[in-house]
């Protein structure tokens, strides 16, 4: 077989009269492509810190709250439903009623069927995100006043919300293991590291072009972290604990094993990911903190790591909204998360657990599996980013260039 080494040999073998393409022309095309990709990637970046941009522009995803009954609601239940509707105005929830008369045909049929044999009405919370082969229910309980109250509000959640709108860049939630010795040591480590980071982390310089997306003056932004201790046996926090455990697929198993956990919460109640056990270390705390205090690589939350929590809070009353970006794009520059330990991996599923219940008011559901429409995982590698795209394109362009040089010589 004749080896093709240059353009002349290629012309001899080809029945078509292909015009000669010089190495220089190929390089010019490659450079042009690289420049265009670089400009596009640059346009997607934002110099506002991640935590601040999320607070002003990222709307929390809505959780579906089902009220399921085999018979029409009685007068007291109807009154409670009206109260729930009123209280939910500032919460990221949407209500669905199934009382034997209103039976919407949608993807939630499996959930309603699972509760069809209950003697009384039940409140069931469906996750805002659905993952294939994972149960979408994150918390449930009898439809009572106490259940409604615990669903929408809890002391720790309110402190987190107030902190985020008043002074805190990131609120860390420490979920205790139940072992006081372990918990005291880990919580002390978390607090001491946050105090250290407050002194050394520098906020990015806000560029003039990004000032329109920031309601505060750049000099008004300050780094401040808070840490909130959460007891696994606190009945008033049962729903909140369940929501935290639903942010990753294996957290309930770790919870049952008595593993302490730390969750960085930012924006409008969004968990970045969880640190577990030995993963609660100086390096991982610093990595998460620096990322959230660093420049937002992009302006949209859709494909960013993290999971929203169900919270009732009037964010717009406390945060002045500036004009948001029109186009949702994934966050780039997260390659460093690849090497973090299992203790800090992003969320990919939700699963109910008996361990989370601290009172009979919030009796957990029996586990069941429902196939749901697949949505993108929050895994860093599951989301493409402009930076990764640039690297891949650069490799392709480089291969093409080397190929032309090898086959067609260096004629210019």
N, C-alpha and C positions, 0 to 999 in steps of 0.2 A: 504494500500500500504506500502510495506517495504521501509523504509528510508535508503538510502545509506550513510553510515558514514565513511567507510574505504575501503581499497582495497579488503579485504576478502569478504565483502558484495557485492562488485562490481563483483568479480569473481563468486559468487554464482548465481547472476542474469544474468550474461552474458553467452551466449552459446559459446562464443569464449574464448580461453585461452590467455587473454591479459597479457603480462609480466608486473610485478609491476614496477612502476616508482616512485622513491623516491622524496621527497620534495627537497632534496639537489640537485638532478640531474636537477630538473626543475629550481631551482634557478640558477644553473650554466649556463643553456641554456639562461635564462633571462639576466644574467649578460653579457654573451657573445654577445647577440643581442644588448644590450644597449651600450656596448663598440664599436661594429662595427658601430652603428648609430652615436655615438659620434665622432668617427674617421672620418666618412664620412662628418658630419656636419662641423667639424673643417677644413677639407680639402677644403671646399667650401668658407671659410672665407678669408678675405683679410684685412691687416692692413692699407692699403692706404686709405686716406679719400675718401668718396663717390664722392665729387665734382671733385677731381683730377683724380680718376680712370675713371670717366665718360668722362672727357675732353680728356684723352689719348686713350680710348678704345671703347667708345660707339658711333657707327655710327648712325646719325639721320635717321629716317624712311623717305621714299620717298613719297611725295605728287604727285598725278596725276593731271597734268594741261591739260585740254581739250581745243582745239581750234575747235569750232563747227560752221559750216557754211552750209547752204543749197545748196550752189553752190561752184565751185572751187575758191580758193583764187586768187585775182587779183595780179598784180605785186607788188604793194605797200605792200600788206598783206604778200606776199611771202618773201619780203625783211625783214619785221618785224619779221616773223617767224624765219628767219635765225639769226637775231639779238637775238631773245629770246633763240634760241638754244645755241648761243655763251655765252650769259649771264648766262645761266642755268648750265654751266659746273661746277661751284662751289656751286650750290644749290642742296638741297635734293628734286629734282623734276624729274618726267619723263613725257614726252610730248605724247599726243595722238591727232591725227588730224582726224577730221570728216568733210569732205567737199563735201559730195555727191558722192564722188568716193571711198574714203578710209573709209570703214565702218566696223571696227573690231567688231566681234561678241564676246562680253565678258560681264562681270557683269555691265559695265557702260552704257548699252543700254538705261536704264531708264533716265539717265542724258541727253544723246544725244536727246532722243525723246522730253524731256521737253523743249529743246531749238530749236526744229526743225522749229518753226514758226517765229523765229527772222528774221528781215529784213537784218541784217548785222552779220558778224562773231562775236562770243562771246568767251571770255576767262573764263573758269570755273575751279575752284580749288576744287578737291576732296580730302577729308581728308585721311591722311595716315592710319587711323584706322576706321573700320566700325563696327557699333553696330546695332543689329537687331531693326527694326522699327524706325530708326533714319535717317534723311536725311544726305547723305555723303558730300553735298556741303557746303563749309565754306565761300566762297567768289566768286564773279563773276563780270564781267563788259564787256563792248564792247572791242573788240580786237583792242586796240589803243596803241600808244607809251606810253601814260601816265599810262594806266592800267598795262602794262608790267613793267614799272619802279616801280610803287607802289607795285606790287606783290613781286618783288625780293628784294627790298631794301627800307629802311627808316632810318631816322636819329637815332631814338632810338635803332633800331636793330643793326646798325653799332656800336654804342657806347657800347652796350652790348657785342658784339663779341670782340671788342678791349679790353674791360675790362676783359673778361674771359681769354683771352690768355696772357694778360700782367700782371695783378695784382689781379684781383678780384676772390675770392673763389665762391661767389654767387652774382648775380646781381638781385636786387629786382625791379620789375616794379610796380609802383603805378598808377592804372587807376582811374582817377578822377571821381567824381560823378557829377560834374558840379556846386556844391555848394561850393564856395570858403571857407566859414567858416569851413565846415566839412572837406574839403580836406586839408586845411592848418593844422588843428589839427591832423588829422590822419597821414599825411606825416611827421609832426614833431615827432610824436610818433615813427614812423617807423625808422626814421633816428637816433633818440636818442638811441633807443634800439639797433640798429646795432652797434653804436659806443661803447655802453656798452659791448656788446657781443664780440666785437673784443678784448677787454681787458681780458675777463675771460675765453673764450673758449680755451681749450688746444687741439692741434692736437694729434692724437694717435701716439705712437711710432712705426715707420716702422720696421717690422721684416726683418731680413736678407733675408729670402726666398722670400720676395715680392719686393726686390729691382730691380729685373729684369723687373718688370712691371711698373717701375717708371723712367721717363726720367730725373728727377731732383734729386739732393741730398736731403735727408729728411730735412736737416737744411735750405734748400732754400724755403721750403713751409711755407707760412705765411697766417694767417687768415685775410681776408679783405673783407668787404661787401660794395656794392654800392647801391644807390637807385635812380631810374630814374622816373621822373614824366611824365605821359602820358595823354594828353588831349583827351577827347572823340570827340572833334570837329576839331581836326587836320586832314585836308584832306590828307596830306602826310602819315599819319599813319593809314588810314582807313583799309587797308588790315591787318596790324599787330593787330589792335584792334579786328578785326573779328577772327583772329587766336587764340587770347587769350580767347575770349568768347567761342570758339569751344572746349576748353579743358575740359569743364564740361557741363553736360546737362542742368543745370538750370541757367547758367550765363547770357544768353541773357535776360531772364526774369528779373533777378536782375538788369541788366544793364538798362533796360527800366524803372525800378523803381528808378533809380538814386542812386544805391548802390556803394560806393567806393570799390575798390578791390586791393589786393596786390598779386603779383605772384613771388615766388622765382625761378629764372632761373639759371641753372647750366650746367656743361658739355659743349656740343656743341649746346646749345640753347634748353634745355629741361625744361619745367615747372613742378615743383614738384606737386603743387596743388594751389588752390586759397584761399585767406583769404578774407572774405566779411564783410563789415560793422563793427559791434561790434566784429567780429572775428579777426579784425586787432588789436591784443592786445599783451602785453608783453609776455605772456605765449606762445601763438601760434607762434609768431615770433621766440622766443627762441627755441621752439620745432623743428621747421623746420630747423633752422640754426644749431642746435647741431647735428641733423641727418645728414645733408649734410657735416658737418665738421668731423663727426665721422668715425670710421673704416667701410669700406665697408663690410657688412656681407656676401657678395658674389661678384663674379667677372663679372656678366653679367646683361644686362639691360632688357632682354626680358620680365620678369615678375615683374619688379620693378615699383613702382608708378611713374607716370609722363607721360607727352605727349610732343612730339617733335614739335618745331615750324619750319615753312618754312623760311629758311634763306640762302642767297647767301653769302658765305664766305669760303675762302680757309683755312680750319682748319689745314690741313696737312702742309701747308707752315709755320704756326706759332707754331705748337705743334709737337715736336719730338715723333714719335710713337715707343713704345717698343713692345716686343712680347706679343700679347694678349693671354688670356686664350682660350683654344680650345672648351670648353664646356659651353653652356649657361645654367645657373641655376637661380632659383628665389632668391630674396633677403629675408633674414630672419631677425628676430628681429624687426619687425615693429608692434608688438602688441600694442605698446603705442599709435599708431595712431587711435586705435579703439575708444578712448574716446574723440577725438577732435570733435568740434562742426560741424554743417552742413556747417558752413562757410569755412571749410578747408577739405572737403571730396575730394577724388581723382576723376579723370575724368571717365566718362562712356559713353558719347555720344556727338554728335555734331549736332547743329541745326542752320540754318541761321536766320538772324533777320534783319528787316528793320531798326532798330535803329542804326546799326553800320555804315551805309553809311553816309559819310560826303560830298559827291560830286556826281554829276550825272555820273561821269566817272566810279563809282563803284556802279551802281544801283543794289540793292539786288535782289535776286531771289524770286519768290513766293515760299512759303513753300510747300513742297510735301514730301511724305513718300515713301521710297524705302526699300524693304526687302533686306538686304545684308547678306553675310555669316557671321556668328557670330564669334567674336573673343573674347579672354579673356578680361574682364574688368580690369581697373587699380585699382579696389578696393582692399584695403589691404587684406580683408577677402576672396576675390575671388581668391587670389593667395596662394597656399600652399607654405610653407617654411620649410627648414630643422628643424628649432626650433619647429615649430608647430607639424611637423611630429614626432619629438622626444617625445614631450609631449603626443601625442595621443598613440604612441607605448608604452610609459612607463605606461600609464593607462591600456592598454590592457594586457601588460606583468604582471603588478601588479594584475590584476583581475584573470589572469590564475594561477598565483602563489597562491593567496589566495584560489582559487577554489580547487587546488590540496591539499593544507594543510587542508581544511575543509573536503573534501571527503576521503582523503587517509591517513590522520594523519601526524605525523612528523617523521616517520621512516626514517633513513638515512643509 
